[in-house]
Amino acid sequence: MPPTSSRGTSSIAGSSVSSDEDSRDRRRAESEPEAFDHRRRLHYHHHPFPLSTSSTSADDLLAASALSSTLLPLFPPVSAAWAYGSGVFSQENQGNSKNNSSSSPRRSVDLLLAVADPRSWHEQNLRGNPAHYSSLARSFPLLLRSGGISWLADNVGPGVWFNSGVRVNVGGGGAGEEEENEEKSSSSFLTIKYGVFSERTLLSDLETWRELYLAGRLQKPTLRLPPLSTGIDFDSKKLERGLEGNTAGALAAALLLLPATFSHSRLLSTLVSLSYSGDVRVAAAAEDPRKVEKIVRGTGRRRLDALYSGHLPSSSFASSISSPSSPLSSVVASAAGLIPLCNGNAWAQDPRRGARRELVELLPERVRRKVEKSSSSSSFLSSYSSSFSSPSPSSPPLFASSVRAALASTVRSSSARAALLGIVSAGPAGAVS
């Protein structure tokens, strides 16, 4: 019998299946999705995958390939996927402990899954993985099978439906051995949480920051997973432009919050904190107060450098990081007059009104409108002659309060709706997780 998939424990270990059988199953999934049983795709034998402990391309490719082949077969086909969490990147408190030892903390992986049609995707996933959905959600079967999940995600939440608390066996034992060997091989298990959203929702948030929910997560280090199938029709160029515009907008917002000179560490902390300002989980003490610090420290720092180096002027830290050139690579830095100091360990930017206004113009649409609306006519629509006058050194950065308020109001709204949806998708205990 195939391994069972449940909210308590899912197993993806088992007998080996040939590539021919895998291809036949994938073709069947694409041609006959309504008849496809996703449990058939769980007959893979995978060794526990390595954590990506540095930001080198080789480590990332190895970890991404292992994660993709291990976890994506659990689900119907996806257009794009990203992973993050303690099961993906080494955490500050993990130190140098061996990840396969019984003393290691239990690993967890968060997944972001973009799909072409969420309604159809959930219908297939409900047949293959019904217990991934909370007991509260399953108590309304008619709603779930009539597009209710997609409707709730878009009209109650910020466009994303999360299933959480799914345990996955990435060791070599079969499903029948789970309970017997759980204590002995706890390192073979992962707890996964996956969010499902439409391609349109993703692109809209990246381009406009309507919710700053998916966009906010992708402003921080994630591991992009290679797709299992090349037959998915997703505009990759449009996605790349959206991802690039999202990080460019994040840099513009961070610079607007920062003074004329600042350290590189402060820049990274500001970038990470953009999507936490106003988060109801922080207000409810449901989020680690040191989360920003933990992301910036250790391997997270180099990952942030790699994520944003293409938008920053050349410096010693950036020269060792490979980033593709792009039309947006220098726009934000040029607008801010950004100059590296101390070999890239500190930065200076133009604090005058003209430069600050250019940065405001580079913000994504929804946040830019809020900043423009909240800024008084005397400060925002100033004359040309005053646009290039230097502010007092003791004055707060121009437009910083308006940017901070715009970000906080956006995040507060989307995080509150995500928490409300979480009551249904994850149960009351997981609503703010």
C-alpha positions in Angstrom: 0.0 0.0 0.0 1.2 3.5 -0.6 2.3 5.6 2.3 -0.6 7.5 3.9 -0.6 11.3 4.0 -2.0 12.9 7.1 -1.9 16.1 9.1 -0.1 14.3 11.9 2.5 12.5 9.7 3.1 12.3 6.0 5.7 9.9 4.6 7.6 10.2 1.4 9.9 7.2 1.9 9.3 3.9 0.3 10.3 1.8 -2.6 12.2 3.2 -5.5 10.3 4.1 -8.7 12.0 4.3 -12.1 12.2 7.6 -14.0 9.9 6.1 -16.6 7.1 5.5 -14.1 7.7 9.0 -12.7 7.3 10.4 -16.2 4.1 8.4 -16.8 2.6 9.7 -13.5 3.5 13.3 -14.4 2.0 13.0 -17.8 -1.1 11.5 -16.3 -1.3 14.4 -13.8 -1.1 17.0 -16.6 -3.6 15.2 -18.9 -6.0 13.8 -16.3 -5.7 15.9 -13.1 -9.1 14.9 -11.8 -8.2 11.3 -11.8 -4.7 11.6 -10.5 -3.9 10.3 -7.0 -1.0 12.2 -5.6 -0.2 9.5 -3.1 1.2 7.5 -6.1 4.0 10.1 -6.4 5.1 9.5 -2.8 6.9 6.2 -3.7 10.3 7.7 -3.6 13.3 6.9 -1.4 15.3 10.0 -0.4 18.1 10.5 2.0 17.6 13.4 4.4 18.6 16.5 2.5 21.4 18.8 3.7 20.8 22.2 5.1 22.1 25.0 3.1 24.7 26.5 5.5 26.2 29.1 3.3 25.2 31.4 0.4 27.4 29.7 -2.2 25.7 28.7 -5.4 26.8 25.0 -5.1 25.3 24.6 -1.6 22.1 26.3 -2.7 21.7 24.2 -5.8 22.3 21.0 -3.8 19.8 21.9 -1.1 17.2 23.3 -3.6 17.4 20.1 -5.8 17.0 17.9 -2.7 14.1 19.9 -1.3 12.4 20.0 -4.7 12.7 16.2 -5.4 11.7 15.4 -1.8 8.8 17.7 -1.0 7.2 18.8 -4.3 6.1 15.3 -5.2 3.7 15.6 -2.3 1.6 18.1 -4.2 -0.2 18.7 -7.5 2.0 20.6 -10.0 3.1 24.1 -9.0 4.3 27.0 -11.2 7.0 28.2 -8.8 8.2 27.4 -5.3 10.3 28.8 -2.5 11.5 27.3 0.8 12.7 28.8 4.0 12.8 27.9 7.7 15.2 26.0 10.0 15.0 22.9 7.7 16.4 25.0 4.9 18.9 27.4 6.4 21.0 26.7 9.5 19.7 28.7 12.4 21.6 30.7 15.0 20.9 28.3 17.8 21.9 25.2 15.8 25.6 26.0 16.0 27.8 23.3 14.7 25.6 20.4 15.9 25.1 17.5 13.5 21.7 17.8 11.9 21.1 14.1 12.0 21.8 13.7 15.7 19.0 13.1 18.1 20.0 16.2 20.0 19.4 18.5 17.0 16.3 20.6 17.1 13.4 19.3 14.9 13.6 20.9 11.5 10.8 22.7 9.9 10.3 24.0 6.3 8.0 26.7 5.1 7.0 26.6 1.5 5.5 29.2 -0.9 3.7 27.5 -3.8 2.5 29.5 -6.8 -0.1 27.7 -8.9 -2.0 28.6 -12.1 -5.5 27.8 -10.7 -5.8 27.6 -6.9 -9.4 26.2 -7.0 -8.4 23.3 -9.2 -5.1 22.8 -7.3 -6.9 22.5 -3.9 -9.5 20.1 -5.4 -6.7 17.8 -6.5 -4.8 18.3 -3.2 -7.9 17.5 -1.1 -8.1 14.1 -2.9 -4.4 13.3 -2.4 -3.8 15.0 0.9 -7.1 15.6 2.7 -5.6 15.5 6.2 -3.2 18.4 5.4 -6.3 20.6 5.9 -7.4 21.4 9.4 -10.2 19.6 11.1 -12.2 22.9 11.1 -11.7 23.3 7.4 -12.7 19.7 6.7 -15.9 20.2 8.7 -17.2 22.1 5.7 -16.6 19.7 2.8 -19.1 21.3 0.4 -17.4 24.7 0.9 -14.0 23.2 0.3 -15.0 21.4 -2.9 -16.8 24.4 -4.4 -13.9 26.8 -4.6 -14.4 27.9 -1.0 -10.7 27.7 -0.1 -9.7 30.1 -2.9 -12.6 32.4 -2.0 -11.5 32.5 1.6 -7.9 33.1 0.7 -8.7 36.0 -1.6 -11.6 37.6 0.3 -10.8 37.0 3.9 -7.0 36.5 3.8 -4.3 38.2 1.8 -4.6 35.8 -1.1 -2.7 32.9 0.5 -4.0 29.7 2.1 -1.6 27.9 4.5 -1.7 24.3 5.6 0.5 23.8 8.6 1.7 21.1 11.0 2.2 18.5 8.2 4.9 16.0 9.3 7.0 14.5 6.6 9.3 11.5 6.8 12.5 12.2 4.8 14.4 9.2 6.1 14.5 5.7 4.7 11.9 4.1 6.8 8.4 3.1 5.5 5.2 4.6 6.6 4.5 1.6 8.9 7.7 2.3 10.9 6.8 5.9 11.8 5.4 5.5 15.3 7.9 2.8 16.3 11.0 4.7 15.2 9.8 8.2 15.8 11.9 8.8 18.9 14.9 7.1 17.5 14.9 8.9 14.2 13.3 12.3 14.9 15.9 13.9 12.7 14.3 12.0 9.7 11.1 14.0 10.1 10.2 17.5 9.0 7.3 19.6 9.9 6.2 21.6 6.9 3.9 24.5 6.4 2.9 25.5 2.9 1.1 28.5 1.5 -0.7 28.3 -1.8 -1.6 31.3 -4.0 -2.2 32.2 -7.6 0.4 33.4 -10.1 -1.7 36.6 -10.4 -1.7 37.2 -6.7 2.1 36.8 -6.5 2.8 39.1 -9.4 0.3 41.7 -8.2 1.9 41.8 -4.7 5.4 42.0 -6.1 4.6 44.9 -8.4 2.2 47.0 -6.2 2.8 45.9 -2.6 -1.0 45.7 -2.3 -0.6 43.3 0.6 3.2 43.3 1.2 2.7 39.7 2.3 4.3 37.5 -0.4 6.4 40.5 -1.4 7.5 40.9 2.2 8.6 37.3 2.5 10.5 37.4 -0.7 12.4 40.5 0.5 14.2 38.1 2.9 16.3 35.0 2.1 14.5 32.1 0.6 15.6 29.1 -1.5 14.0 28.9 -4.9 13.1 25.4 -5.8 13.5 24.0 -9.4 10.2 22.8 -10.8 9.5 19.1 -11.3 7.9 19.7 -14.6 8.9 22.1 -17.4 5.4 22.0 -18.9 4.0 24.7 -16.6 3.1 27.8 -18.6 4.2 30.7 -16.3 5.7 33.9 -17.6 9.2 33.5 -16.1 10.4 36.9 -17.5 7.5 38.6 -15.8 8.2 36.8 -12.6 11.8 37.8 -12.7 10.9 41.4 -13.3 8.5 41.3 -10.4 11.1 39.8 -8.0 13.7 42.4 -9.1 11.2 45.3 -8.8 10.3 44.0 -5.3 13.9 44.1 -4.0 14.5 47.5 -5.7 11.4 48.8 -4.0 12.5 47.4 -0.6 15.9 49.1 -1.0 14.2 52.4 -1.8 11.9 52.1 1.2 14.8 51.2 3.5 16.9 54.2 2.3 13.9 56.5 3.0 13.9 55.3 6.6 17.6 55.7 7.1 19.7 58.9 7.8 22.4 60.4 5.6 25.0 57.9 6.8 24.5 54.4 8.2 26.2 51.1 8.7 25.7 48.1 6.3 24.3 46.1 9.2 21.7 48.8 9.8 20.7 48.7 6.2 20.2 45.0 6.2 18.2 45.1 9.5 16.0 47.8 8.0 15.4 45.8 4.8 14.4 42.7 6.9 12.1 44.7 9.2 10.0 46.4 6.4 7.3 43.6 6.4 7.3 43.2 10.2 6.3 46.8 11.0 2.7 46.7 12.0 2.5 42.9 12.0 -0.2 41.8 14.4 1.8 38.7 15.4 4.4 41.1 16.8 1.8 43.0 18.8 0.3 39.7 20.0 3.8 38.5 21.1 3.3 35.5 18.7 6.5 36.4 16.8 10.1 36.1 18.0 11.2 39.6 19.0 14.7 38.8 17.8 13.6 37.5 14.4 15.1 40.4 12.5 18.4 40.0 14.3 18.5 36.3 13.7 17.9 36.7 10.0 20.6 39.3 9.6 23.2 37.4 11.6 25.2 34.4 10.4 24.5 33.0 7.0 21.5 35.3 6.6 23.8 38.3 6.3 25.5 36.8 3.2 22.2 35.8 1.7 20.9 39.3 2.1 24.0 40.7 0.5 23.5 38.3 -2.4 19.8 39.3 -2.7 20.5 43.1 -2.8 24.1 43.4 -4.1 22.8 43.9 -7.7 21.1 47.1 -6.5 24.1 48.5 -4.6 27.2 50.3 -5.8 30.4 48.2 -6.1 32.2 47.7 -2.8 34.4 45.0 -1.3 31.5 43.0 0.1 29.6 43.1 -3.2 32.6 42.4 -5.4 32.7 38.8 -4.1 29.0 38.2 -4.8 27.7 37.2 -8.2 24.6 39.2 -9.2 23.2 39.5 -12.7 23.2 43.0 -14.2 19.8 44.5 -14.9 18.1 47.8 -15.8 17.1 48.3 -12.2 20.5 47.4 -10.7 21.6 51.0 -10.2 18.4 53.1 -10.4 17.7 53.2 -6.7 21.3 53.7 -5.7 21.6 56.5 -8.3 18.5 58.2 -7.1 19.7 58.2 -3.5 23.3 59.2 -4.4 24.4 56.1 -2.5 28.2 55.9 -1.9 30.0 53.0 -0.1 32.2 53.9 2.9 34.7 51.9 4.7 34.9 49.2 2.0 31.1 48.7 2.0 30.7 48.5 5.8 28.9 51.8 5.8 27.0 54.0 3.3 26.2 57.6 2.7 23.2 58.9 0.8 21.9 62.3 -0.4 19.6 63.6 2.3 18.2 66.5 0.3 14.5 66.7 -0.7 15.1 66.2 -4.4 16.8 62.8 -3.9 14.3 61.7 -1.3 11.4 62.5 -3.7 13.1 60.4 -6.4 13.2 57.5 -3.9 9.5 58.0 -3.2 8.7 57.7 -6.9 10.5 54.4 -7.0 8.2 52.8 -4.3 5.6 50.3 -5.5 2.3 51.8 -6.4 0.2 51.1 -3.3 2.7 52.3 -0.8 3.8 55.2 -2.9 0.2 56.5 -3.0 -0.1 56.3 0.7 3.1 58.2 1.2 2.0 60.9 -1.2 -1.4 61.2 0.4 0.0 61.4 4.0 2.7 63.9 3.1 1.6 67.5 3.4 1.7 69.7 0.3 4.3 71.9 1.8 6.7 69.0 2.4 6.0 66.8 -0.6 5.1 69.3 -3.4 7.9 71.7 -2.5 9.3 74.2 -5.0 12.3 73.3 -7.2 14.5 75.8 -5.3 14.0 74.0 -2.0 14.3 70.6 -3.5 18.0 70.6 -3.2 18.5 72.4 0.0 20.1 70.4 2.8 18.0 69.6 5.8 19.2 70.1 9.4 21.5 67.3 10.6 19.3 66.9 13.6 16.1 66.6 11.5 14.6 63.1 10.9 15.0 61.8 7.3 12.5 63.4 5.0 9.4 61.3 4.3 10.6 58.6 6.8 7.5 59.0 9.0 5.1 58.8 6.0 6.9 55.7 4.6 6.9 54.0 8.0 3.2 54.7 8.5 2.4 53.5 4.9 4.3 50.2 5.5 2.8 49.6 8.9 -0.8 50.2 7.7 -0.3 47.8 4.8 1.3 45.1 6.9 -1.2 45.5 9.8 -4.2 44.9 7.4 -2.7 41.9 5.6 -1.3 40.2 8.8 -4.7 40.7 10.6 -6.6 39.1 7.7 -4.0 36.3 7.5 -4.5 35.6 11.2 -8.3 35.6 10.7 -8.0 33.1 7.9 -5.6 31.1 10.0 -8.4 30.3 12.4 -10.0 28.2 9.6 -6.9 27.0 7.8 -4.7 26.1 10.8 -7.1 26.2 13.8 -7.3 28.8 16.6 -3.9 27.7 18.0 -2.1 28.3 14.7 -3.9 31.4 13.6 -1.0 33.7 14.4 1.9 31.3 13.7 
